[in-house]
Amino acid sequence: MKYIYLTIVVVFLAIHAMASKPNVIVIMADDLGFGDVGCYGAKPKNLKTPHIDQLAKEGLRFTSGYCSASTCTPTRYSFLTGNYAFRRAGTGIAPPNGPSIIQPGEKTIGDLLKSAGYRTAVIGKWHLGLGAPGKGPDWNGELKPGPREIGFDYNFLLPTTNDRVPQVYVENSRVLNLDPSDPLWVGMKQPSEDHPTGITHRHTLKMDWSHGHNSTIHNGISRIGFYTGGHSARFRDEDLADKWVEKSEEWIKKNKKDPFFLFFASHDLHVPRIPHERFKGKSGLSYRGDVIVQLDWCVGEIVRILKEQGLEKNTMIVFCSDNGPVGDDGYKDGALEFMGDHKPAGPYKGGKYSVFEGGTRTPFITWWPGTIEPGTSDEVVCTIDLATSLASHLGLSLPKDSYIDSLDVMDALLGKEGAKGRDHLIQQDNGGRGNFGFRKGKWKLLRHAKKMARNVTVEQKLANEAVDKLTLIDLEKDPGERINLAQSNPEMTEKLNAELQALLDRGRSR
């Protein structure tokens, strides 16, 4: 009887240990708007997102889920470090040859979870630079520092973003399948007069450019920047999603005996939007809609893998986006022509590049069968909070000067009764322009350093709008941010502006 009791105790302790260290998968979409998926109100009959919708049905769907910035690089930086990107220079959209923005010594969510015994990986789009300061990436050698130097055991990357060169995979610290006899050169200057570009060989393109994306051609698409060589290492755009899922499945199966953290960084819906052939034409909304369908398939595959491996009851999935939507973002891919009455940002104003709600309020879902009860939450949560929230759940102490803007909202993420999310949030655009949104409760202050705001209407070409320096919005009554209450409520305007400035001056949120 004594041995039976001990066996029961050991089994109980083992189960408790597993439950206290759930596997964590963050699925971050790219340029996905609040209104782009079914469970958030997408109306087009052919735009089907059954897997994302099922995730929301079985988990917790947030109505006030945010990323911290309205472009990719600063959001990814903030998610990984727990620090607002505007506090650090050089966190704007990273160039093709940019060095690693996060250098060894700056703590990341990967470092945090590794200290708790997790295996860690990032698979998908990186766009945070590679290599040392002043040097940048050595495309033909070791790409260090990179993810493996800042908390990740494994990485399989699109090193920049796919509208920027080069179109190669990076596995751990090297370009995959690179032939040394055909070295890779990457730069911002045209290497020769006969180098084919989107300008010189526009007639050969399978997807035409609308602005900016007219340099080196690869796979019938011209990009930002120039590169030559590395032909054996180049990928086909259409295969990206399949490759992310393939590598994720391999890594999950290999590491399933330990608690693991996977950052699944999708490239969908970023331009160039080139879905696999089996998804083309599925949405009725051109390629932009088709890659939403492709993204949905990826989510379904991740859940399938977890269930096949018996891991779903000990795995927390966070589904989110790095910023809001954009229509024409440099290519003539039919996004505007086939938009119809679809509202990618849902009821909100603006999108990518803006500090309006459409720029940073996105789909945000947490899923953990048996732990998170299905439902909807109006609490304010943000991708920047995941580091501190997970640390709280795991009983980890945080370094004093790390994760300084990441708040503990774990109870809200889990949907615990009475749990509160953030009481305030600073929203930024790409940074460096002094434009901020500051949400506190139902109130939002928009502070623009310049007289024009960008990307006001996603359904049209990138548009600018004249704005006041200070705009006060009541989000409960005016979610579309159309009525400026600054003059009629100067006390609240002054109060929020002072609180925002204090947070900026203090240099941290906690």
N, C-alpha and C positions, 0 to 999 in steps of 0.2 A: 504494500500500500504506500509505503514511504517513497519508493522509486516512481510509482505512478504519479504521486503528487509532485515530485521534483520534475518529472517529464512535463507535466501540465504547466508548471511554473516557467520552465525553460521555453516551451512553445509560446506561452503568453508574452514573455519578455521579448522573444524574437519577433513576434507579430507587432508588438508595441514599437520596437526599434524601427521596423520597416515603415510603420505608419507615421512615425515622427520624422522620417527622412523620405518624403515622397520624391519620386522622379519628377523633374520639372522640364516641361517643353514650352518654350516661347515661340509661337508661330507669328512672325511679323510680316504682314503684307506690305506692299510698297505702293503708295499713292491710292490706297483704297479709301473711298469716302463713306461717310456715315450712312448714306442712302443706297449704297452699291450692292447690298445683299438682302435676301428675302426677309430675314428676321428683323431687319431694320427698315422695312417698308419699300424695298425695290418693287416697282410696278410692272415693268416689261414682262410679258407672258413667257418669253423664251429665255429670259435671264434667270436661270434656275441655280440656286445654291443650296441643294439639299443637305450636304454634309456640314456646312457652316450652320445652317438652320437647325440641324439635329444637335450640334454641339451646344447651341443656345437653348434648345428645348430641354436638354439633359443637364445643363449647367446654369450659370448665372449671367444674364445679359445686362450690361451696364448702359444706362442712357447718358451718363456723364463720364465716359471713359475717354482719356486724353493721351496723346503723346505730348512731349514738351516743346516741340518745334515743328514748323510747317515745311521743313525740308529734311532730307534723309540723313545726311552726315551728323548734324547737331542732335537729332533725336537718338540716333544710334550711340553717339558718344554719351549722352545723358543717361540712356537706359543702362549701358554697361558700367558707367562710373558712379551713377547716382548724383552727378553734379550738373547743374544747368550749364549748357554749352556757352551761353553768353558771358559766363565768368572767365572764360579762357579764350585767348586769341588763337586764331588758326583753326577754328572748328566749323567754318563754313563749308560749302560743298567742296569736297576734296578733289584736286586735280589728278590726272592719270599718274604722274610721277611724284606725287606728294609723299613725304615720309609718314611714318606711323604717328597719328595724332596722339594716341595713348602710348606713352613710353613706359618701359619697365620702372616700377616704383609707384606708379599711379594705380591704385587698387581698383579692381573690377568685380563685377558679380561672379565672374569665373574664379578669381582668387578667393572670394568669400566662400563659395560652395566647395572648392577644392579643400579648404581648411576644415570643412565638415565631412570630408571623406568622399565627396562626389567625383565621378568622372565627368569631364566637361568637353563640349564640342560646339563649334559653330560651323554650320553648313549652309552655303548660299551666298548672298550678296554681302560684301564687307564694306567697302567704300569708306574706310577709315585710315587709308594710307598704309604703307609698308616701308620698313627700312629706318635707318638712323636719321636724326635731324641734320640737315645740310647735305645729305647724300641721297635719300630716297631709296626706292627699290632697285636692287641689282637683279634684273630680270633673268640673267643667265647664271646666277649663283644662288646663294642663300638669301632669302627674303626675310631678314631679321633686322630689328625686332618685328614680330607679327603677333598673331593671336597666341601662339605657344609661349611667348614671353610675357603675356599679360593674363594668364589664368586659364588657358584652354589646352587640354591634352591633345586635341585633334582639331584640324580644320580642313575643309574642302571648300574653296572660295571662288567666286567671281571677284577678283581683287578690287575693281573700281565699281563702276555701274555700267550697264551694257551700252549706253549711248556714248561712253568714253572708252578709248582704247586702253589696253589690248583685250581681245576676245580669247582669253586663255583661262584654264583652271589652275589654281594654286592648291596643292595638297601639302599640308604642313608648311615646309619652308622653301618649296621649289615649284617652279612651273611644271605642270604635269606633261609628260611625253615630249619635252623639249629636246630637239636634236642639236647637239653642240656644234655640228657642222653648219647649222642654219640658225645663227644666234638671233635673238629678239632685240630689236631696237624700238624704243618708245620715246616720243618727244612732242613738242608743241610747234616745231618748225618743219615745213615740208622738206623731206630729205632730198628730193630731186625734182626737176621740171617734169619728168615723165611719170611721176608717181600718181596713180589714178585716185581722184578724189570725187566727191559728190558734185563738184563744180565742173571739173574737166570731163567726167564720164557720167554725167547726170542721166543720159539716155539709157545707161545699162542698169539702173537701179530697179530693184523689185519693190522698194518702198521709197518714195520721194521724200525729201526733206522740206520743211516749211520755213525753218529758221535755225541757224546756228550749227546744225549737224551735217556739215558738208565737207569733212576732211576724209581720212582714209576709208576706203570701201572694203568691207568684208561681208561675205555672204549676201551680196547684193544690197547692202545697207551702208551708207556713209555715217561716220561717227564724229565725235569731238576729239581732236588730236590726231597724231600720225604714228604709224608703226610699220615696220617691215620685218621680214624673217619670221621664225617660229611657226612655220606652216604646219608641221606635224602636231603642234600643241593647240591649234585653233579649234574652237568648238562651233557647232551649229546652233544658232539662237533657238531654234525650234525644240532643242533637246534639253534645255536648261532645267525645266521642272522635273522631267523624268530623272535626270541625273541627281538632283537634290534628294528626291525620294529614295532612289537606289542607294545612295551613300548613307542616308539616314537609317534605312532599314539595316544595312550592314553594321553600322555603328551601334544601334540599339541592341541587336542580337549579340554582338560581341561584348557589350557592357551591361547586360541586363541583370547580372548577379550583384552588381553594386548600385547604389543610388546614382543617378546620372542627371545631368543638366544638358539639354540640347537647345541651342539657339538656331531655329530653322528660319533662315532669313530669305524669304521668297523675293524674286525679282518682279513678280507680277503685282501691280499693273504698270510698272515703269516702262517708259519708252526705251528702245523700240519694242512695241508690243507685237511679238511674233509668236503666236501660240503654236503648239504642235499641230500637225495636220489633222489629227482626229478631233480637235476642238474648233477648227476653223468653221465659221458660219453657224455655230451652235446657239449663239445668243441673240442674233438679229440686230446687234448693236455694233457691228464692225469688230475689229480686232480688240478694241478696249473691252467690250463685253465678253469676247471669247476668252481673254486671259483671266477674267473673273471666274468663268466656268472652269478654267484650268487650275486656278488657285483653289477653288472648291474641291476639285479632285485631289489635290495634294493633301488638304485637310482630311479628307476621307481615307486616304492611304495611311496617314500617320495614325489615325484611330484604328484602322484595320491591323496595322503592325502591332500596336499595343495589345489589342484583344487576342490576336493570334499567339502572342508571347505570354498571355496571362498577366499583363502588367497594368491594365486599365484602372483597377481599384487602388493602385498605389502610384498613380501618376496624375499630376496637376498640369493641365494645359492652359496657357494664357494665349488667347488669340487677339491680335491687335494690328495696328498699322503704324507706319513711321510718319505719316502725315496725311492730309486730306487729298481730295481729288484734283485732277487737272485734265482739261480736254486736249487741245492742241499744245503739245509740249516739245515741238520740234520736228514732227513728221506728219505727212499727209496720210493718216491711217484710217480716215473715215469717222473718227471719234465725234466730231462736231456734226457732220452730215447725218449720222445715224442716231444722234442723241435723242431725238423726238421729245417726249415729255418726261424722259428719265431725269431725275434730280440726284446726281451723284453725292451731293452733300446733304441730301434730305431737306429738312426745313431750314437749314443754316446758310448763312451768307459766306461767300468766299471759298477758298480751298488752298491748295498748295501755294506757298510763298506768302501767305497772308496771316495776320494775327486775328482775323475774324474766326468765329467758332468753326466754320467749315475747314479751316486750316489744321486744327489740332484735335477737334472732337471727332472720333472715329469709332467704328465697331470695336467693342472690347468685351470679351467673353472669358470667364473662367470655368473650368470643367474638371471635376474630380469625383467620379462616381462613388457614392456611398459616404462622401464627406461634404460635398457642396450640394445643397438641395436646389432643385430647379426653381428658377424664379427670375425676377427682374429687380434691379437695384438702381436707385437714383443717386447713390453716393458718388462723390467725385473721387476718381482714382486716376493714376497716371503711370505710364511705363517707367518713369524715373523712380517710382516707389518700390519696384520689385526687389531691389537689393536689400533695403532695410526691412521690408516686410518679411522676406524669406529668412533673414538673419534673426528676426524676432521669433519666427516659428521654430527655428532650429536651436534657439537659445544661444546664439553667437553674439559676442560683444563686437562693437565696431570701433575701428581706429578713430581718434578724435577728429582728424582732418581729412577723412575719407567719407564718401557717400553723403556729402554735406547738405544736399537738397532733397534727399530721399527720405520720405516719411513712412512710418509704420502704419499701413492700412490693411494688414493681413486679415484681420477679422472681417473687414468689409469685403475683401477679395473672396473670402470663404463664405460670405453671406450669413454670418452669425447675427442673431437677433439683437437689435439695438446698436450694432456696430456702426461707427462713423468713418467716413472717408476723409479726404483732405478738407481743411477749412479754408484753404486758399491755394491758388495756382498761378504761376507766371507763365505766359505763353510768349514765344518768340517766333520770328520768321527765320531767315537764314543767318541772322545775327549781324552785328556790325553797323546796323542802320538805326539803332535806337528805337525800334518799334516794339511795343510790348502790349500784350493783353494781360489784365490782372483780374481774375475771378475770385470773388469772395461771397459765398452764399448765392443769393439770387442776383447779386450785383456784378457788373463787369465794367472795368475801366479800360478803354483803348487809348494808348498814348503813342502818338506818331511823331517822330522827329522830323519827318518830311511832310510836305503838303499833299502827297499822292500815296494812295494805297494800291497794292497790286493784287491782281486776280480776284476781282470782286464777283465776277460771274463765270462759273466754271463751264457753263453750257456754250459760251462764246470764246473767241480768241482771248488770250490773256489781256485783261482790261485794267485800266487804272481809274481811280475815282478820287476826286478832291475830298480831303478829310480835314477835320478840325484837329488841333493838337491834342485835345482831350475830349473824349466822348464817353458819356455815362449811359449804360444800358441796363434795363431791368429785364433779365433773361426770362423770368417767369411770364411776363406780359409781352415781351418783344424778343423771342428767340432768333428772329431774323436780323437783329441789330440794325434797325432802320430809324429809330427815334432817339435822338441825342437829348438826354435829360440833364446835361451838365449845367445849363443856365437855370433851369427850374429847380435843381437840387444841388446848389454849389457846395453845401456842407458835406454831402456824401462824396462828391467829386474830389474835394480837397482832402477828405479823410483817406480815401483809397489811394490817391496820388502820393500822399505822405507815407502810407504803409508800403506801397510799392518801392518808393525811393529808399526807405529804411532797409528793406530786404536787399536791394541792390547795393547799398552802402555797407551793410553788415557783412556781405560776402558769403552768406550761408543761410539756410532755412532752419537748421536745428543745431 
